Amino acid sequence: MAYRIKINKRFKIESQKVYQYLAEEWNFKVADDFIENLYTRIYKLAETLHSGSPTAKYKNIRKIIISKHNKVYYRVKGKTITILTLFESKQNPKKNKYE
């Protein structure tokens, strides 16, 4: 079964923030490598749909760990995988509405 991946606006904003931070604090290679890894992991979800673990609050929302400090939250509905947000674990955990 072929799955369609839909990227949420919130995810785009959050991933741009992380990219800018990495580019400013480290360099563009680190930022580019992070984004490449991020999207590689996201597009692999179409093959390994339930590789992420369920969240504490919502059974239909799952998460994958991208790096030590970043998690991606997604939902599967029908043949569509919706990428909801990128959450930096350095933030206040109370800001994470999925856990």
Secondary structure, DSSP 8 states (H G I E B T S, - for coil): ---EEEE-HHHHHHHHHHHHHHHHHT-HHHHHHHHHHHHHHHHHTTTSTT-SEE-SS-TTEEEEEEETTEEEEEEEETTEEEEEEEEETTS-GGG-TT-
